[in-house]
């Protein structure tokens, strides 16, 4: 089987050099296809030209370099580039210029692409782990129902099924069984698809994910990531600033990569992923936050302070679930009156916020007497996530305000 190894780049020369250095440590890399997008803005020129030089300096393997004459954007670059490489290859391995591969990256990708080539129900091999606690199956990887685009691979006969038809979302929503599958593996994709319509995102991955969900296809993910994403440093066009929270495979770990023999979803996958991909429509979130904000303003108008009421109820140590403006308000109001032991998130991307520890929902302190849920529209889902012993401590911020208003007489 011919496997084409692809790198997509634009104007991050240092990041690209790290990716190339990582690939050089992998065995069996004799040819690279490198696609560089055309210049988008004149202020990008210096780094864009440095990136060209990095590509031209590669001497340790054959490089087939394709420079776009105009700026295509991420989605078109990847669709066109992958399609071009499939003209002479049976499968592809894809990296972007911020995905630094582990020394066994190609061992993992090649083994997976060869092992599951005849399993047509397998659509996607991901090289990046998911920040989810997943039951061990005794190997280095497992099957789930969602693609991951941070280092990935697929086969030509699967990729030809790729569709960027917006109507896919409607078809999925109209089918009860597919809609249930979508809610588990791709509910968050709706925001990316809408972003494409509004011009705020440029996604190919959301459409590939929808394509796979439509087929109820299998995707592979490692327990320990074979790539390290170094792009969340503010330099990327499509990525912001955050910490890497993935469980990385230690660079010194060189034991043979072992893959599952049976194509089946990982044990307890519904329980493991039920809280990871869900998404609530922005209109519902915005209305919720607007109503809560108006209720807080009403309390302030009546000189009713939330911190005072919490102390009177015996709550001097609390946790806040979720960041955002309402969280910021509570931090400011509670300062010196109520101790905020931690801020809780489903999948934290930072360790501290405004001097307060940020923890994963499974690590909530037992010392907190109350856990205020900022995204109260998700209260039922959050209740199903946490351990039984702390469920009685949860309260949505709108319910807390309603209790305070009732105690003081509704205006």
Secondary structure as UniProt FT lines:
FT   STRAND          3..9
FT   HELIX           13..24
FT   TURN            27..28
FT   STRAND          31..36
FT   HELIX           42..44
FT   HELIX           45..56
FT   STRAND          62..67
FT   HELIX           74..85
FT   TURN            86..87
FT   STRAND          91..96
FT   TURN            97..98
FT   STRAND          99..101
FT   TURN            103..104
FT   HELIX           105..115
FT   TURN            116..118
FT   TURN            120..121
FT   STRAND          122..126
FT   STRAND          141..144
FT   STRAND          152..155
FT   HELIX           156..159
FT   TURN            160..161
FT   HELIX           167..174
FT   HELIX           176..185
FT   TURN            186..188
FT   HELIX           189..198
FT   HELIX           205..215
FT   STRAND          218..222
FT   STRAND          227..229
FT   TURN            234..235
FT   TURN            251..252
FT   TURN            267..268
FT   HELIX           269..273
FT   TURN            274..276
FT   HELIX           282..301
FT   TURN            302..303
FT   HELIX           306..312
FT   TURN            313..314
FT   STRAND          317..321
FT   HELIX           325..334
FT   TURN            335..337
FT   STRAND          339..345
FT   STRAND          352..353
FT   TURN            354..355
FT   STRAND          356..360
FT   HELIX           361..363
FT   TURN            366..367
FT   STRAND          370..373
FT   HELIX           376..378
FT   HELIX           379..385
FT   HELIX           388..393
FT   STRAND          394..396
FT   HELIX           397..407
//
